[in-house]
Amino acid sequence: RSKLSRPQSKVGSFAKTPDQNTKKKASLYKIEADLLFSEETYDTAMQFYQRALVLDPDNNSIRYKRGLAYEQQGQINLAEKDFQYILSIDHNDSSVLNALGYMLTVHTERLDEAHMLIKKAYQIDPEDSAIIDSLGWLYFKRGEMERAEYYLRKAFEGTKEPIIARHLIEVLNKQGQVHEAKI
């Protein structure tokens, strides 16, 4: 009898399944890209998102993740293009509204536009801690410290995410509340 060897699991193996239908193969590429993205291997993740979109160009979930990968690579114009494309189809996608608004807040001076996007996302999904954090960070960037603190505290109460804690600490420090910033 021959021994069957068990293949080792490696990133790069999912999308090599032969004879998959096109959408399923695109989905496998996305899974692989998401794993690479989570490992902060953005260049390689981008290659898989690109392959997935060639196979399934109308898949906005893939386009959204590609937009996030573009942002991580500093390709803000390309990320914005992906986000705007999705919003042209679904102008009430709170995740995309938030992602685009937050990206504009962090990487540009287009704070009024960012405010409109994030406020719309907040109106759609007022309990989402990521959106609340984005709103708080936007107010921080605009120099509105009391509003920033209010929303960042609210976001932090919803989830104890490290990025939200960092944002809140920065606002508290900026207000001279150094003792309280040691959350």
Secondary structure as UniProt FT lines:
FT   TURN            11..12
FT   HELIX           14..16
FT   TURN            18..19
FT   HELIX           22..38
FT   TURN            39..40
FT   HELIX           42..55
FT   TURN            57..58
FT   HELIX           60..72
FT   TURN            73..74
FT   HELIX           76..89
FT   TURN            91..92
FT   HELIX           94..107
FT   HELIX           111..124
FT   TURN            126..127
FT   HELIX           129..141
FT   TURN            142..143
FT   HELIX           145..158
FT   HELIX           162..174
FT   TURN            175..176
FT   TURN            178..181
//
